[in-house]
Amino acid sequence: MARVAQLFVEDESSPGTLIALAADDVLDFDADGTSITEGVGQNIKRRSTRSHLDRLAPLPPPGKFWNVVISKEIKAGAVSTEGTGTDCHDLFLASGLSVTHVASTSDAFTLVDNPNAAATQSACSVLLEEDGGNEYTAAGCNFGFEMSWSNDEAVNIVFTGIGKYAVPTTAALLGSVSTDYFTGSPMVVLDVAGNNPFQFHSYDMIVRSGSLSSGLSVEPRPHMGLSTSFNYAWPGLITRGADSHVSGSFEVEAVTETAFTAWARYAAATAAAGQIIFSDGTQFMTIDLQNVVFEAPQPTGTDLRLWTLDWTASRKVVATITPSLTITFT
């Protein structure tokens, strides 16, 4: 029986064109949440009628692409050159973010105004390899993503997107087993050494768990003139639905309205900044959010001591423009 064994990801120099993946492109990943499956391409049923009740054989589907899902923990490392701050570097670039690198200091990822423009476009190649099974390759991959965390779990991220279809090939029993894994640390706990590691609207909340979604998705580009690419053009289009924000949810301890005016802020749709800082004591992942607006606090089940706070974030436009989401590794 085949089992998933190795995952390789690399930023493409020419978005949409498969790049040769090497041993040092290997990533840790969660096998249960990672897959490359056919996104479209059922055989074409024929409705032709003849002098009998049988139908004619289906036609092969001309259009195919891969659905690509990658689930993994987020690691942070010592920043030296660009890409050393986190093992999610190439996946973030393929998810509508750009990176600003400060030498030996930080890698900061922010939302791009138009990730489909030639000047800012990015995509990655993905290879999923099974031990004694198949190799699945997908070029031109782009993603939306969702993070989640809790008191007893590392910060997990799921990248969901699409990529260019290629017929799988038989893996050579992992003939090129890689040991070049990213050596950084998983982000597990909030920064206990700093001040206010989970602060929203200038209030330091007591949080049990949370989630964050980029709100982005990727649309395929059907192209009947590209039979060599199974009738799709690549990369796909990174899009945001009309009702889709950077958004998330927190499970926090409930407090009085005097301590934190959650209900008044909900009623007035008050917008203010939020920040979450994760750390292993040495490396840091800081998530900065702009114009965070809370929905009404919701009791968690029957436990009135806990709230679920749903929220959205949006671009801040004052003297300078600040995107709704920035993720910085230091």
N, C-alpha and C positions, 0 to 999 in steps of 0.2 A: 504494500500500500504506500502510495506517495505521500509525503508530508512536506509542508512548506518549510524551507530551510534558510534561504538567504534572500535579502532584498537589497537592490542597488539603485541609487538615485543620483542623477547628475544634471546640473543646469546645462541647457543646450546653447551652443554658440550661435546657432541659427534656429530660432524657435520653430518647432514643427518638424525638424530633421533629426532623426535618431543619432545620438552621439555614442561613441564606443565607451562602454562602461568598464571600469577597471576595479581591481580589488579594493582600492582605497575609497570607492564610492559606496561601500557597504554600510547599512544602517541597522541598528536594533529596531525591532518592531514587534507588535502583538499579532501573532499568527491567527488568533481567533477573530480579530477585527479587520484583517487585511485580505484583500482579494482583487483579482483582475478577472472580470467576467464580461461576457458579451452584452453590450448595451442595446443593440438593435440588430436585426438580421434574421428574423424568422423566415423560413421558406415561404415563397409566394404561392398561395393557394390559387388554383385556376378554376374558374366558374364555367368553363366551356361545357356545353351540353352536347351529348351524342346520342346514339340510338340505344344506349344502355344506361344503367344507373350508376356505373362506376365513374369516378372523376379522373381527369388526367393527372399525371405526376406533377408535383410542385416544381417551380423553378427556383434555382439558387438565388439567394438574396444578393443584390448588387451592392447594397450599402451596409457597412459594418463599422463599429467602433468599440472600444473597450470602456466599460465602467471601471474606474480605478479608485479603490478605497485603501488608505494607509492609516493604520492605528498605531500609535507609539507614545512612549513617555517623552517628555521634553527634557533634554540634557543641556546644561550650560557648562562652558569651559573657559579657561583663561584666554582672554582676547589678545592675540598678537597680530596676525594678519586677518583680513576679512574672511569670514567663514569659520573662524575658530571659536566664536562665541557660543554657537549652538549647532547641534547636528541637524536642526530643522532649516538651516540657511537656504538651501536650494528649494525646499518645499515652500517656504515663505515667499521667495521670489516668484514662484509659479502660482501664488495665491493672491495676486493683486497688491503685493507689498514691494517697496523698494528699500534698500539698505543704505544707511550712512555709516561709514566706518571711520572711527577715530583711532589712529595707530596705537596699539597696545593699551587701549582704554575701553572701547565700546563698539558694539554693532547695534544700531537702532533701526528697526523695521517700522515703516509707516505706510498707510494706504496711499496708492497711486491714484491721481485724478482720473487718468484714462489708461488702464493697463493693457488695452488693445491697440494703442498707438504704436507705430513702428519704433519710436524712440524709447519707449518704456516697456515694450512687450518682453515677456519672459516665459519660458516653458522648460520642462525637464523631461528626461527620458527615465523610464522605470523598467527594471528587470526583476521579475519575481521567479525564483528558482526553487525547484523541488528536489529533494534527495531521491534519486531514482525515478523521477517523474519528468515533468515538462519544464521548459523555460518560457515564460510569458513576457514579451517586450511590448512597451507602449511608448511611442514618441509623442511630442507635442502636448504633454500632460499639463493641465491647469486644474486648480482646486478652489473650493471654499473650505473653511475649517471650523471646528468647534472644539474648545478646550473644556475640560472638567477637572475638578479637584475636590478633595474632602480631607477630613482629619486623618484618615487611615489609608490614603492612596497617594501615589505620585501624581503630579499634574500630567494628565493624558490629553493628547490631541488627535483628532480624527480628520484627515484630509479626504474630501470626497470630490471626485472630478471625473474627467474623461480623457482618453488618449487614442492615438492612432492604432488601428487594428493591424496585427500581423499574425500569421499562422504560427501557433506554438511549435517549438521544436523540442526534441528529446534532450533532457539534461544529461550531461556526461558524468553522472554520479558526483556532482560537485567537484569536478576535477580541479577547479581553481578555488578551493576553500580559502576564504579571506579571514585574516585575523586583524585587519586594519580598522577595528571599530573605534568610534569616537570615545575618548577617554574622560569626558566630562561627567558631571554628577547629575542625576535626576533631580528635578525640582519637586520637593516633597512638602516642606513646611514654609509658613510665612517667616519673614525676616524678624526673628525675635530680638536681634541686637539693635535694630533701628527703631525709630519712632513711627507710630501709626502705620504698621505694615498693610493695613486694610482700611483705608480711609476714603469715605465718600461724603460729599457735601460738608467737608471739614469735621466729620464725626468718625471716630475710631470704633468701628463695629466689631462685635464678637461673632465671627463667622464659623459655621460648621462645614459648609460645602458651597460650591458655586459652579457656574458654567459661563462660557463666553462664546458667542458665535460671530464670525466675520460677516454673516448675512449675504455673502456672495455665492453665486452658483455659476456653472459653466454650461453654455449652450453649444451643441454641435452645429456645424456648418455644412449642410448637405450640398453636394456639388456633383451633378450628373455627368460632368465632363472629366472627372478624375477617377477613372476606373482603376488606375494604378494605386490609388489610395483608398480603394473600396468606397468611392463616391462621397468622400468627405474631405473638406479643406482643413488644414491645421496651421496653427493652434485653433482651438475653439474660441468662443467669445465669453469673457468674464463679465457677468451681468449682476445687477442688483434689482430685485423686484420693487415696485412702487411702495409697498408696505414693509420692505425689509431694511432694517437698520443693523448696525453693530448692536448686539443685544446680549442679554444674559439673565441669570437668576442667581440669587444668593439665599441660603438658609442661614438666618442670623437669630440671635437672641432678641426677643421682643423687649422694647424699652418704653418708658412713659413718653408722652408727648412733650413733657417738659425737658426730658433728657435729649430727645431728638424729635423734631417736629415732622415726623414722617407723613402724617395725615395732612398737615397743612401744605407740605411740599407737593404731595400728590394732587391735592385740590387745586393748587396754583400752577401745576406742571413746572415747578421750579427746576432750572437747569444749573448744574454745578459740576466741577471736576471730580474725578475719582482716581484712585491709585491703589494697585495691589503689588506688593513686593515679596517675591519668593527668594529663598536663599538656602544654600547648604552650609552657610557660615563663611564661605570664601567667595563663591560666585553668586551673582544676582540676576534675576529676571524681573524687570519692572514693567508693569502694564499701566500705561497712562490712558485715561479715557476723558473725553471732552463732552461738555453739555449732557451729563447724565440726568435723565428724568425717570423717576420711579413711578410704577403703577401703585395701586393701593396695596398696603401690606395684607398678606393672606395668612391666617393661622395655618401652621403645618399640621394637618390632620386634626386631632382633638387636643393637641398640645398647645395651649394658648401662650406658652412661654416662648414659642418659636414662631418666626415669621418667614414666609417666602417673599422676597422682594424681587419682582421682575423689573427690568430696566432697559432703556435704550440709550444710545450715545449718538451724537451728531457733531458735525464740523463746527469748530469755534471760529467765528469771524469777528475779530476786533481790530486792533492795529495790524496784526499779522494773522494769517490763516493757519489754523492747526487742525490736521485731520483728526477724526473721532478716535482713532486707535493708534497707539505707538507701543511697540514691544522692544525693550532695550535690554541687552545682555552686557554685563560688566564683570 
